[in-house]
Amino acid sequence: YKDYLFDTAITWTTDGANAGTVSYRSGRFYSTNVNGVLISDKGYANKAISEILNLEAWKWVSHVGNPKLMNNVMGDISIMIPSSFEEQDRLSDFLNQLDDTITLHDQKLNLLKLVKQSLLQNMFI
């Protein structure tokens, strides 16, 4: 797509049931009004930093009425991060590999469930 607002950043859901959910967004993307965006021109927008933030952000969600994690609150969150970009990159690569492995296993599980369903249907026809 040619229209986009951001290119590689960390986002989080600002309100609703998923408020405080942090994700790394690689590449160009468009943003809605129910998420915040952290941009770093120094290279801090990576998978490792987003996962570290994801562990902490939920603690800052306001649960008065509709759950919320607004920009000013996200800006107050302090986290410990690896000091070298090389270590952040290695952690990001490792986490991406884990996500890919989980996705493959989920796909295999869904396929096996379909096979099981098909076999059970054939048994009782």
N, C-alpha and C positions, 0 to 999 in steps of 0.2 A: 504494500500500500504506500502511497506517496505522501499522505497527510499524517503527520504524527506530532506529538508534543515533546516527547523525550526520547533519548537514545541511551540505553543502559543506565539503570538506576535501581535503587531499592524502594519498594512501595510498601505501604501498609493500609489496611482497611481502617477508616476513621470511625465508622459507626455501624451499628447493627450487630447481629449475632456473631459475626466474625471480627468485630473490632479488635485491633491489636495484632492481627495476623500479618506477619512481615514476609515479603517475597523479594527475591532478586529477579529483575527483569533485564534480560540480555537483548540488545538490539533495540530497534525503534518500536515505540508503542504510544498509544493514545491513552489518556487518563480521564477518569470520570470524576464526579464531585464527591464520591464516597471513599476516596483514598488520598493519602498523602504521598509525597515523592521526596526522597532524599537523593540529591545529586552530588557527585564529587568529581571535581576536575583533577583531583590528586590521585585517583585510583582506588578510593575506599569503597566504591560501589561494586561489591563482589559477593559471591555466594557465601563465603565464610562470614563476612560482616553481617549479612542479612540473617543468617542462622543464629549468630550470637545475639542480635537484636530480637529475633523471634522468641528466644528463651526469656528475655527480660520484659518485652513490651506488654505482654498480657497483664503483668503486675500493675501497670499504670492505667489500665482501662477503668474509666468511671462507670459504675453500674447504677447510677441514679437515673431511673427511667430507661431510655434507650442507651445501651452500652456505647461509649465513645472513647476514642483516643485521638485527640486533636493535635494539630501541629505544634502549638506552644508546649504541650505536655511531652510530646516526642522529643522536642528539643532539649528537655531537661534530663533525659535518660543518659546516664553514664555507663559505659561498658568497658571491659578490658579486652583489648585486641592485640593480636600478634604485631610486633613492631615492624617486621620486615614484610614488604610486599611479596617477596619470594615465598615466605611461609604462608601468607594469606592465599596466594595462588595455589600452593600445594594443598592446603586445606580445602579450597574451593573445588579443585579437581577431584579430590577424594570424595567430597560430599556429592558432587555431580555424578560420579560413578555409582555411589550408593543409591541415589535417586533413580538412575537408569536401571540398576539391578532390581530395585523394588518394582519399577514399572514393568519390567520383563516378567517378574514373578507374578504380579497381579494379572497380567495378560494370560499367563500360563494357567493360573488358578481359574480365571473366567472360562477359558477353553475347556479345562477339565470338568467344571461344573456343567457346561453344555453337553459334554460327552456323557456324563453321568445321567443327566436329564433324558437324553436321547436313549440311552440304554434302558433306563427304567420304563420309559414309554413303550419301548419295543418288547419288554418283558411282559407287560400287562395288556397287550393287544389281543 
